[in-house]
Amino acid sequence: MNIPVFTLLAVFILIAVRHLGRVRLQIWQIMCAGALFVLMMNEISLADALGSINVDVMIFLFAMFVIGHALEESGYLSHLSYEYFKRAKSIGSLLAMVIVGAAFASCGVRKEQTPDRTTGIGSGTRFLRINQQQHQEVL
């Protein structure tokens, strides 16, 4: 099997699992290990790897992380989630709102903001006074 393809599959699987026994791996650790593996196997040169870094993208992502974290810490995202989900009158309408909201959010939101959406779902279930078992059925 091609080394880069094998590495890519291994990284995807490890990110999906993220637990190896008692060890909990972070996404950045898995990705760095994959990058180092490809570099050590001489599939890409260090100069080519460094040359492929796009500084503009790095600055943009850093700014998005900072803004997203600030919105989450301030409670503004929880407030928006509450305002959105309080219109749900039943579990079915809550599920429909989650699906529609996720569809719109997936147009511009990256995986890093996923905890914000799950917090919002929790807000909706608290507003409807849905117990934990019903909450798990919705998700």
C-alpha positions in Angstrom: 0.0 0.0 0.0 1.1 3.5 -0.7 2.7 5.1 2.4 0.8 8.5 2.2 -2.5 6.7 1.7 -1.8 4.3 4.6 -0.9 7.3 6.8 -4.0 9.2 5.8 -6.2 6.2 6.6 -4.4 5.7 9.9 -4.8 9.3 10.9 -8.6 9.3 10.0 -9.1 6.1 12.1 -7.1 7.4 15.0 -9.0 10.7 15.0 -12.3 8.8 14.9 -11.3 6.6 17.8 -8.9 8.9 19.8 -8.5 6.3 22.6 -5.8 3.7 22.7 -6.2 1.8 25.9 -5.8 4.4 28.7 -4.2 7.0 26.3 -6.4 9.7 25.0 -4.9 11.3 21.9 -5.7 14.9 20.8 -6.3 15.6 17.1 -3.2 17.7 16.8 -1.0 14.9 18.2 -2.4 12.4 15.7 -1.9 14.8 12.8 1.6 15.7 13.8 2.5 12.0 14.2 1.2 11.4 10.6 3.1 14.3 9.3 6.3 13.2 11.0 5.8 9.6 9.8 5.5 10.8 6.1 8.6 13.0 6.6 10.7 10.2 8.2 9.7 7.8 5.3 11.0 10.4 2.8 7.7 10.6 1.0 8.0 14.4 1.1 11.0 16.5 1.7 11.2 18.9 4.6 11.6 21.9 2.2 8.5 20.9 0.3 6.5 20.5 3.5 7.6 23.9 4.8 7.0 25.5 1.4 3.4 24.2 1.4 2.4 26.1 4.5 0.1 28.9 3.6 0.6 31.8 6.2 -2.6 33.5 5.2 -4.6 30.4 6.0 -2.8 30.0 9.3 -3.6 33.6 10.3 -7.2 33.2 9.3 -7.6 29.9 11.3 -6.0 31.5 14.3 -8.4 34.4 14.2 -11.4 32.1 13.8 -10.3 30.1 16.8 -9.9 33.2 18.9 -13.2 34.7 17.9 -15.0 31.3 18.3 -13.5 30.8 21.8 -14.4 34.3 22.8 -18.0 33.9 21.7 -18.2 30.6 23.6 -16.7 31.9 26.8 -18.8 35.0 26.8 -22.0 32.9 26.7 -23.2 34.6 23.5 -23.4 31.3 21.6 -25.4 29.7 24.4 -27.8 32.7 24.2 -28.2 32.3 20.5 -28.8 28.6 20.8 -31.4 29.2 23.5 -33.2 31.8 21.3 -33.2 29.4 18.4 -34.2 26.2 20.2 -36.9 27.8 22.5 -39.3 27.7 19.5 -39.3 23.9 19.6 -42.6 22.5 21.0 -41.8 18.8 20.8 -38.9 16.3 20.4 -39.8 16.1 16.7 -39.6 19.8 16.1 -36.4 20.0 18.1 -34.9 17.3 15.9 -36.0 19.2 12.8 -34.4 22.3 14.1 -31.2 20.5 14.8 -31.1 19.1 11.3 -31.9 22.4 9.6 -29.5 24.3 11.9 -26.7 21.8 11.2 -27.3 22.1 7.5 -26.9 25.8 7.6 -24.0 25.6 10.0 -22.1 23.1 7.9 -21.9 25.7 5.1 -19.3 27.6 7.0 -18.5 26.1 10.3 -15.5 23.8 10.8 -15.3 20.8 13.2 -13.6 23.0 15.8 -16.9 24.7 16.6 -18.9 21.4 17.0 -19.0 21.7 20.9 -20.8 25.0 20.5 -23.6 23.2 18.6 -23.9 20.4 21.1 -24.2 23.0 23.9 -27.0 24.5 21.9 -28.8 21.2 21.6 -28.5 20.8 25.4 -30.1 24.3 25.8 -33.0 23.2 23.6 -33.6 20.0 25.6 -33.5 21.9 28.9 -36.1 24.4 27.6 -38.4 21.6 26.6 -37.8 19.8 29.9 -36.7 16.7 28.1 -35.1 14.1 30.4 -31.7 12.5 29.7 -33.1 9.4 28.1 -35.2 11.3 25.6 -32.2 13.6 24.9 -30.1 10.6 23.9 -32.9 9.3 21.7 -33.0 12.7 19.8 -29.2 12.6 19.3 
